[in-house]
Amino acid sequence: MILADYKEKIEILKKWAYAYYVQDNPIATDEEYDKLYRFVEKYEKQNPLHVDKYSPTLRVGGVVRDGFSKASHKAQMWSMEDIFDNEGLLTWFERIHKNVDGAEFFCEPKFDGASLNILYENGKLVQAITRGDGKIGEDVTTNVKTIHSVPLEIDYKEAIEIRGEVVIKTADFDLINKQRLDDGEALFANPRNAAAGSLRQLDNSVTAKRRLVFQAWGIGENELTQTKLSQRMDFIYSLGFLKPPMRQECLHVKDIEEFYKQVLARRNEISMMMDGMVIKVDNVELQEDLGYTVKYPKWMCAYKFPAVEKITRINAVTFQVGRTGVITPVAEVEPVDIDGVTVERATLHNFDEIKRKGIKIGDHVIIIRSGDVIPKIIKVIEERRDGSETQIIRATECPTCKGELLDEGALIKCQNLECSDRVVNSITHYASKKALYIDGLGDKIVEQLHKEKLIQSVKDLYALHVNQLLSLDGFKEKKAVKLLKAIEESKGVNLDKFIYGLGIEHIGEVAAKILALEYGFKWIDKKAEELIELDGFGKEMSESLEEFLHVNRENIIELQNIVKPQELKKVETIESVFSSKVVVVTGAMSQSRGEIKKLLEEHGAKVTSSVSKKTDYVIYGEDAGSKFEKALGLGVETLSEEEMRKII
């Protein structure tokens, strides 16, 4: 075989693989593919200098890594707001129309797998990163290059991040578990776990064998100019990415509900696991107008499939101690399979909930689980009672430290700050991805360190040294050094992450960011009467925070001096014609709408999405539409982008 024949056979293999993995329409048998593959493989062994860098044989892997390094996304990967019923859809839909005019939507299935971000530059795949915390994930590039539905090169030269879900088809999942059973290995609980585990294999030849599929659903950093996201995604699919089996443009709630029913009806027919439907505002300009919360885009949501319900029996009730000392009753139930996950426990929330539902030990109950939502009991089947059921006795002492509990009615709390469960849970929370993200410091490691009396508080993490870790079971030098490095790298984190990491009751990510932006390091001295003035801070929340600061002030200062968190910078505005003016931006600009908005806000403007009599200026670019015409009709002053820049 000469070089030209080799090149021709490579193209045939690529064509066959594309038809199988992307078009789901095989045009060659497995036997034909394997025969040609072996032919190409033989030529490459005989002529190593001729091997094409995009040869299908290079997708089989063979690289074994020690671990995965962290990498940053160019544009943040966001979570999605979840809605579960028609009422949630209506609330979301009305919120959209309250803030922008003329929104159109497009909907598609939501696949349940591992989120991935792939960066292409100059038409070449240069990096693939897991979602991680949305800003930083793990570099899994070598593994992703083994996935046949991921093009190694595309016909587009600008830098672009393509987002999607790595999934496993249900038939392939069954084959993987059959093989694992034959090999005496633990079975994967569901296709999502199998996809995530396969993507993070240190030996990428294992990844290559798992027949992973990449289902593109969005874009990050890009230079695309299409005005609709659906148009941009059509372009992405034209580059060789897998198109979803169903998509629908929708104008009204009834259109969305109708398509939702169609997707739900095909739930078991489509070969990849779905857990709902994604609804997106289609117009990119309106997306930018709607913006983002701390957690998710306001222009997108996940309409989840109905939770799967099963009947089981409560065998016992145990009590868990959370990081804030709150005691949560947990039902120990007869194991039941829900969507591929074996459920053995369900939260009972608090004693008011137990009383309201009339739950007893021994009851047959209906239990639900939806996606990642913690399993919960929704109803007692009283008709199945036989008189052997017993009341759930309210705890009077901490199940862990045996200390006296504070009874607040619905809630009961352990007040002992040295209670081991409180310590372990608070340190685990501190090290979590949304807080200081100390990679490798999971709950099992924290429990081990605490049990060996190496850590009694978060502060003790920063005093650990290699010899202490090497004395523990399961720790070798490489693992010990890696953990200590991760702990050291947590220093200098943003102040809001530090505040959130302290695990203060009622203080989530949003509240932590408000505190950090409003007060900086002075947050620790604030009293309830000041805190209650903050957006979203109620009386109970403010008083609870003041009490926490009063009790823990010295410890927080000591930890703060070790970690040295960074203050968040407020955007300083520049005095200009636009100071305190209401401004609307419309049409195509020389920069992205987000950059124009940021520029105007830096000069004191309040940028809104819709034109009204209260609007002071409408700044327009090319192809300005209805907003520009409405401004003229209302007599609102209009400025071209060039005029705006001259004024600034």
C-alpha positions in Angstrom: 0.0 0.0 0.0 1.4 3.4 -1.0 1.0 6.6 1.0 -1.9 7.8 -1.2 -3.8 4.5 -0.6 -3.2 4.9 3.2 -4.6 8.5 3.1 -7.7 7.3 1.2 -8.4 4.5 3.6 -8.1 6.9 6.6 -10.7 9.1 5.0 -13.0 6.0 4.5 -12.5 5.1 8.2 -13.4 8.7 9.3 -16.5 8.6 7.1 -17.7 5.3 8.6 -17.0 6.5 12.1 -18.8 9.7 11.6 -21.9 7.9 10.2 -21.8 5.5 13.2 -21.1 7.9 16.1 -22.5 11.2 14.9 -25.3 10.4 12.3 -26.3 7.2 14.2 -26.7 5.7 10.7 -24.0 3.0 10.1 -22.9 2.6 6.5 -20.4 -0.3 7.1 -20.5 -3.4 9.3 -18.3 -3.8 12.4 -16.5 -6.5 10.5 -15.8 -4.2 7.5 -14.6 -1.4 9.8 -12.4 -3.7 11.9 -10.8 -5.2 8.7 -9.9 -1.8 7.2 -8.8 -0.5 10.6 -6.3 -3.4 11.0 -5.1 -2.8 7.5 -4.4 0.9 8.3 -2.8 -0.1 11.6 -0.4 -2.5 9.9 0.7 0.2 7.4 1.3 2.6 10.3 3.5 0.1 12.2 5.6 -0.4 9.0 5.7 3.3 8.2 5.7 5.3 11.5 6.8 8.5 9.8 3.7 8.5 7.6 1.2 8.3 10.5 -1.5 10.9 10.0 -1.9 13.0 13.2 -5.7 12.6 12.8 -5.7 8.9 12.1 -8.6 7.0 13.8 -6.0 4.6 15.2 -4.8 7.4 17.5 -8.2 7.5 19.2 -7.5 4.2 21.0 -5.5 5.9 23.7 -2.5 4.5 25.5 -1.5 7.4 27.7 -1.5 6.7 31.4 -1.5 9.8 33.6 -0.6 10.3 37.3 -3.6 12.7 37.7 -5.4 15.6 36.1 -4.2 19.1 36.2 -6.7 22.0 36.7 -7.5 24.4 33.8 -9.6 27.5 33.5 -12.5 28.0 31.1 -12.3 31.2 29.0 -16.0 31.9 29.7 -17.7 30.6 32.8 -19.8 27.4 32.6 -23.0 28.1 34.4 -25.5 25.9 36.3 -29.2 25.9 35.3 -32.2 26.9 37.2 -34.5 23.8 37.6 -38.3 23.9 37.3 -40.5 20.9 37.9 -44.0 21.7 36.9 -46.3 24.0 34.9 -46.5 26.5 37.8 -42.7 26.7 37.8 -42.7 27.2 34.0 -45.3 30.0 34.2 -43.3 31.8 36.9 -40.1 31.6 34.8 -41.9 32.6 31.6 -43.6 35.6 33.2 -40.3 36.7 34.7 -38.7 36.7 31.2 -41.5 38.8 29.7 -41.5 41.2 32.6 -37.8 42.0 31.8 -37.6 41.9 28.0 -40.0 42.3 25.1 -40.5 39.8 22.2 -38.6 36.8 23.6 -38.7 33.6 21.5 -37.5 30.3 22.9 -36.0 27.1 21.6 -36.2 23.8 23.5 -34.2 20.5 23.3 -33.7 17.4 25.5 -31.5 17.6 28.5 -29.1 14.7 28.5 -27.8 13.3 31.8 -24.0 12.9 31.7 -20.8 14.8 32.4 -20.5 18.4 31.3 -17.5 19.2 29.1 -16.0 22.3 27.5 -13.8 21.9 24.4 -11.6 24.7 23.1 -10.7 24.9 19.4 -8.1 27.4 18.0 -7.2 27.7 14.4 -9.5 24.8 13.6 -7.7 22.4 16.0 -8.8 20.8 19.3 -6.4 22.3 21.8 -8.0 21.6 25.2 -10.9 19.8 26.9 -11.9 20.7 30.4 -14.6 19.2 32.8 -17.1 21.7 34.2 -15.6 21.7 37.7 -16.9 24.7 39.6 -17.8 26.5 36.4 -14.6 28.5 36.3 -11.9 25.9 36.8 -12.2 22.2 35.9 -9.9 19.3 35.1 -7.9 19.0 31.9 -9.1 15.7 30.2 -7.8 16.6 26.7 -6.0 13.3 26.0 -9.1 11.3 27.0 -11.5 13.4 25.0 -9.4 12.9 21.8 -10.5 9.2 22.0 -14.2 10.1 21.6 -15.2 9.6 18.0 -18.0 12.1 18.1 -15.6 14.9 19.0 -13.9 16.3 15.9 -10.1 16.7 16.2 -10.3 19.5 13.7 -13.1 21.8 12.4 -13.6 24.1 9.5 -13.5 27.3 11.6 -10.4 29.2 12.5 -11.5 31.6 15.3 -11.1 30.5 18.9 -14.3 28.9 20.2 -15.4 27.0 23.2 -18.0 24.3 22.5 -19.9 22.9 25.4 -21.8 19.7 25.7 -22.6 16.5 27.7 -20.5 13.4 27.6 -23.0 10.5 27.7 -23.1 6.7 27.2 -25.9 5.1 25.2 -28.0 2.8 27.3 -27.1 -0.3 25.2 -23.4 0.4 25.6 -24.0 1.0 29.3 -25.5 -2.5 29.6 -22.5 -4.0 27.8 -20.0 -2.2 30.1 -21.8 -3.5 33.2 -21.9 -7.0 31.8 -18.2 -6.9 31.2 -17.6 -5.5 34.7 -19.7 -8.3 36.2 -17.6 -10.9 34.3 -14.4 -9.2 35.6 -15.7 -9.1 39.2 -15.7 -5.3 39.2 -18.4 -3.1 40.9 -21.2 -2.1 38.5 -21.9 1.5 37.5 -25.2 2.7 39.1 -26.3 4.5 35.9 -25.1 5.8 32.5 -24.3 9.2 34.0 -21.9 7.7 36.6 -20.4 5.5 33.8 -19.8 8.5 31.6 -18.2 10.6 34.3 -16.0 7.8 35.5 -14.9 6.9 31.9 -14.1 10.6 31.2 -11.7 10.7 34.2 -9.8 7.5 33.6 -6.1 8.0 34.1 -5.5 5.3 31.4 -7.2 6.8 28.3 -7.2 3.5 26.5 -10.0 2.6 29.0 -11.8 5.8 28.0 -11.5 4.8 24.3 -13.2 1.4 24.9 -16.2 3.0 26.6 -17.8 4.3 23.4 -18.6 7.7 24.9 -20.7 10.2 23.0 -20.4 14.0 23.0 -23.7 15.8 22.7 -23.1 19.5 22.0 -25.6 21.9 23.6 -23.9 25.3 23.8 -20.9 27.6 23.3 -18.7 29.7 25.5 -16.1 32.1 24.3 -16.8 32.8 20.6 -16.7 35.3 17.7 -19.9 34.1 16.0 -22.3 36.8 14.7 -25.6 35.0 14.2 -28.3 36.8 16.2 -30.0 33.6 17.5 -28.4 30.9 19.6 -30.3 28.2 17.6 -28.6 29.6 14.5 -25.2 29.5 16.1 -25.8 25.9 17.2 -26.8 25.0 13.7 -23.4 26.2 12.6 -21.8 24.1 15.4 -23.6 21.0 14.1 -22.4 21.8 10.6 -18.8 21.5 11.8 -19.4 17.8 12.6 -20.9 17.7 16.0 -23.8 15.5 17.0 -27.2 17.2 16.6 -29.9 16.5 19.3 -32.7 14.1 18.2 -35.4 16.7 18.9 -35.5 20.5 18.8 -38.3 23.0 18.7 -38.8 26.7 18.5 -41.5 28.0 20.8 -43.3 31.3 21.3 -45.8 30.5 24.1 -46.1 28.4 27.3 -48.5 26.1 25.5 -45.9 25.4 22.8 -43.3 24.6 25.4 -45.6 22.3 27.3 -46.6 20.5 24.1 -42.9 19.9 23.2 -42.2 18.8 26.8 -44.8 16.1 26.5 -43.3 15.0 23.2 -39.8 14.7 24.7 -41.2 12.9 27.8 -43.1 10.5 25.5 -39.8 9.6 23.8 -37.8 9.3 27.1 -37.3 5.6 26.8 -37.1 5.6 23.0 -34.0 7.8 22.7 -30.8 5.9 23.2 -29.2 8.3 25.8 -30.5 9.0 29.3 -32.5 12.2 29.5 -33.6 13.9 32.8 -35.6 16.8 31.3 -35.8 19.5 28.7 -33.8 22.7 28.4 -35.6 26.0 27.5 -33.5 28.9 26.2 -34.3 32.4 25.1 -33.1 32.3 21.5 -32.1 35.9 20.8 -28.5 36.5 21.9 -29.1 40.2 22.5 -32.0 39.4 24.9 -29.9 36.8 26.7 -27.3 39.6 27.4 -30.1 41.9 28.5 -31.5 39.3 31.0 -28.0 38.5 32.3 -27.0 36.1 35.1 -27.5 35.5 38.8 -24.6 34.2 40.9 -25.4 30.6 39.9 -27.2 30.5 36.5 -28.2 32.4 33.4 -31.6 34.1 33.7 -32.4 33.2 30.1 -32.2 29.5 30.5 -33.8 26.8 32.6 -34.1 23.0 32.9 -37.7 21.7 32.9 -37.1 18.4 34.7 -39.0 15.2 34.1 -41.4 14.1 36.9 -39.7 12.5 39.9 -39.8 8.7 39.9 -42.0 7.5 42.8 -41.5 4.2 44.6 -43.1 2.5 47.7 -40.8 1.4 50.5 -40.9 0.9 54.3 -39.3 2.9 57.1 -37.2 0.5 59.2 -35.7 3.1 61.5 -34.9 6.7 62.0 -31.4 8.0 62.7 -30.2 11.6 63.4 -27.5 13.4 61.5 -25.5 16.4 62.9 -24.9 19.1 60.3 -22.0 21.6 60.3 -24.2 24.3 62.0 -25.3 21.8 64.7 -28.8 21.3 63.3 -30.0 17.7 63.9 -31.8 16.2 60.8 -33.9 13.1 61.2 -33.2 10.6 58.4 -35.4 7.6 57.5 -33.6 4.3 57.0 -35.7 2.5 54.4 -35.8 -0.9 52.8 -33.5 -0.5 49.7 -35.4 0.5 46.6 -34.1 1.2 43.0 -35.0 4.6 41.6 -33.7 5.4 38.1 -30.7 3.1 38.5 -29.8 4.4 42.0 -30.3 2.2 45.1 -32.0 4.4 47.7 -31.6 3.4 51.4 -32.1 6.7 53.2 -34.4 9.7 52.9 -34.4 13.0 54.7 -37.3 13.8 57.0 -36.2 17.4 57.2 -37.4 18.3 60.7 -40.0 17.4 63.4 -42.6 19.7 62.1 -42.5 17.8 58.8 -42.7 14.5 60.6 -45.8 15.7 62.5 -47.4 17.2 59.4 -47.1 14.0 57.4 -47.8 11.8 60.4 -44.8 9.6 59.7 -44.0 6.6 62.0 -41.4 3.9 62.1 -42.7 0.9 60.2 -44.8 2.9 57.8 -45.1 2.1 54.1 -44.3 5.4 52.3 -44.1 6.9 48.8 -40.5 8.1 48.2 -39.3 10.2 45.3 -36.0 11.2 43.7 -35.6 13.6 40.9 -32.2 14.0 39.3 -29.7 15.0 42.0 -32.4 16.0 44.4 -32.1 14.2 47.8 -34.6 11.4 48.1 -37.6 12.4 50.2 -40.8 10.9 51.6 -44.0 12.6 50.2 -46.8 10.5 51.6 -47.6 7.8 54.2 -49.8 4.9 53.0 -51.9 4.7 56.1 -54.1 1.9 54.6 -51.1 -0.5 55.0 -50.7 0.1 58.8 -51.1 -3.0 61.0 -50.6 -1.5 64.4 -46.9 -2.4 64.8 -45.8 1.1 63.8 -44.1 3.3 66.4 -43.8 7.0 67.0 -40.5 8.8 66.1 -39.1 10.0 69.4 -37.6 13.5 69.5 -33.9 13.4 70.2 -32.9 15.0 73.6 -29.1 14.6 73.3 -26.7 14.8 70.4 -26.3 11.4 68.8 -22.5 12.0 68.3 -21.2 13.9 71.3 -24.1 13.1 73.7 -24.3 16.9 74.5 -27.5 18.6 75.4 -29.6 19.9 72.5 -31.1 23.3 72.0 -34.8 22.9 71.2 -36.2 25.6 68.8 -39.4 23.9 68.0 -39.1 22.7 64.3 -35.3 22.5 64.7 -33.1 21.0 67.4 -29.4 21.9 67.5 -26.2 20.6 69.1 -24.4 23.6 70.6 -21.0 21.9 71.1 -18.5 23.4 68.6 -16.1 20.5 69.3 -18.7 17.8 68.3 -16.9 15.6 65.9 -19.7 15.5 63.3 -19.9 19.3 63.3 -16.1 19.5 62.9 -16.0 16.9 60.0 -19.0 18.4 58.2 -17.7 22.0 58.5 -14.3 21.1 57.2 -15.8 19.1 54.3 -17.9 22.1 53.5 -14.9 24.5 53.7 -13.0 22.3 51.2 -15.9 21.9 48.8 -15.9 23.2 45.2 -18.2 26.1 45.9 -16.1 27.2 48.8 -12.2 27.0 48.8 -12.1 24.0 46.5 -9.3 21.9 48.1 -9.0 19.1 45.6 -8.7 15.7 47.2 -10.0 16.6 50.6 -13.3 14.7 50.6 -15.4 13.6 53.5 -13.5 10.2 53.9 -10.1 11.9 54.2 -11.5 14.6 56.6 -13.0 11.8 58.8 -9.6 10.0 58.7 -7.7 13.1 59.7 -10.1 14.0 62.4 -10.2 10.4 63.8 -6.4 10.4 64.0 -6.6 13.8 65.8 -4.6 15.6 63.2 -7.3 18.2 62.6 -9.9 19.5 65.1 -10.8 22.6 63.1 -10.3 24.2 59.6 -7.3 26.1 60.9 -5.5 22.8 61.6 -5.5 22.0 57.9 -2.8 24.6 57.4 -0.5 23.0 60.0 -0.4 19.6 58.4 2.9 18.2 57.2 4.0 15.3 55.0 5.2 13.0 57.8 1.8 13.2 59.5 0.0 12.1 56.3 2.5 9.4 55.5 1.7 7.7 58.8 -1.9 7.2 57.7 -3.4 4.2 55.8 -3.7 4.9 52.1 -1.3 7.8 52.0 1.9 7.6 49.9 4.3 10.5 49.3 2.7 11.6 46.0 -0.9 11.7 47.4 0.4 13.5 50.6 2.3 16.1 48.6 -0.6 16.7 46.3 -3.1 17.2 49.2 -0.8 19.7 51.0 -0.3 21.6 47.7 -4.0 21.9 47.3 -4.4 23.1 50.8 -1.7 25.7 50.3 -3.2 26.8 47.0 -6.5 27.6 48.8 -4.8 30.6 50.3 -5.6 33.9 48.6 -9.1 32.8 47.7 -11.7 35.6 47.1 -13.3 36.8 50.3 -16.8 35.7 49.3 -15.6 32.1 48.9 -13.9 32.4 52.3 -17.1 33.6 54.0 -19.2 30.9 52.3 -16.7 28.3 53.3 -17.2 29.1 57.0 -20.5 27.3 56.8 -22.6 30.0 58.5 -26.3 29.1 58.8 -28.4 31.0 56.2 -25.3 32.4 54.4 -25.1 30.9 51.0 -23.1 31.9 47.9 -25.2 34.9 47.1 -25.3 36.3 50.6 -21.5 35.7 51.0 -20.9 37.8 47.9 -23.2 40.6 49.1 -21.3 40.8 52.4 -17.9 40.7 50.6 -18.8 43.4 48.1 -20.6 45.7 50.6 -18.3 45.5 53.6 -15.0 43.9 52.6 -13.0 42.8 55.7 -15.3 44.9 57.9 -18.0 42.3 57.5 -16.9 40.6 60.6 -17.8 43.7 62.8 -21.3 44.2 61.5 -24.4 44.1 63.8 -27.9 42.9 62.9 -29.4 46.4 62.5 -26.8 47.1 59.8 -27.1 43.7 58.1 -30.8 43.8 57.8 -30.5 46.8 55.4 -28.8 44.5 52.8 -30.8 43.2 49.9 -32.2 39.8 50.8 -31.1 39.9 54.5 -34.1 39.4 56.8 -34.4 39.7 60.6 -33.7 36.0 61.4 -30.8 35.8 59.0 -29.2 39.0 60.3 -29.5 38.1 64.0 -28.2 34.6 63.3 -25.1 36.0 61.6 -24.5 38.5 64.4 -24.6 35.7 66.9 -22.2 33.5 64.8 -19.7 36.4 64.6 -20.0 37.1 68.3 -19.2 33.5 69.2 -16.5 32.9 66.5 -14.9 36.3 65.9 -11.4 35.5 67.2 -11.3 32.1 65.3 -12.4 33.7 62.1 -9.7 36.5 62.4 -7.0 33.9 63.1 -8.1 31.8 60.1 -8.4 34.9 57.9 -4.8 35.9 58.8 -3.6 32.4 57.6 -5.7 32.3 54.4 -5.3 36.0 53.5 -8.5 36.1 51.3 -8.7 38.8 48.6 -11.3 41.6 48.8 -13.7 41.8 45.9 -13.3 45.0 44.0 -16.3 47.2 43.4 -16.6 48.7 39.9 -15.7 52.4 40.3 -17.8 54.6 38.1 -16.5 57.6 36.1 -18.5 60.8 36.1 -19.9 61.4 32.7 -23.0 62.4 30.7 -24.3 58.9 31.4 -24.1 59.1 35.2 -27.4 58.0 36.7 -29.0 57.9 33.3 -31.2 55.0 32.0 -29.7 53.6 28.8 -30.8 50.9 26.4 -28.4 49.4 23.8 -29.7 47.9 20.5 -28.3 46.7 17.2 -24.9 45.2 16.2 -21.9 46.9 17.7 -18.1 46.8 17.2 -17.9 44.9 20.5 -20.2 42.4 22.2 -23.2 43.8 24.0 -21.8 42.7 27.3 -18.6 44.8 26.8 -20.7 47.8 25.7 -22.9 47.4 28.8 -19.8 47.2 31.0 -18.3 50.3 29.5 -21.5 52.3 30.1 -21.9 51.1 33.6 -18.3 52.1 34.3 -19.4 55.6 33.3 -22.3 55.6 35.7 -25.2 54.4 33.4 -28.0 52.1 34.4 -28.3 49.8 31.4 -31.8 48.3 31.0 -33.3 46.0 28.4 -36.6 47.8 27.4 -37.4 51.3 26.1 -39.9 53.4 28.0 -40.6 57.0 28.9 -38.1 56.7 31.7 -35.3 55.9 29.2 -32.7 58.7 28.8 -30.7 57.4 25.9 -31.0 54.6 23.3 -27.6 53.7 21.8 -27.8 51.9 18.5 -25.6 50.0 16.2 -26.2 48.4 12.8 -29.6 46.7 12.1 -31.2 48.4 15.1 -34.9 47.3 15.2 -38.0 47.8 17.2 -36.2 49.4 20.3 -34.8 52.1 18.0 -38.2 52.8 16.4 -39.9 52.9 19.8 -37.3 55.4 21.1 -38.1 57.7 18.1 -41.8 57.3 18.8 -41.4 58.3 22.5 -38.9 61.1 21.7 -36.1 59.4 23.6 -32.6 60.7 22.6 -30.7 58.3 20.3 -27.0 58.0 19.9 -24.9 56.0 17.5 -22.1 53.9 18.9 -19.6 56.3 17.4 -21.4 59.3 19.1 -21.5 57.4 22.4 -17.7 56.8 22.2 -17.0 60.5 21.4 -19.0 61.6 24.5 -17.1 59.1 26.7 
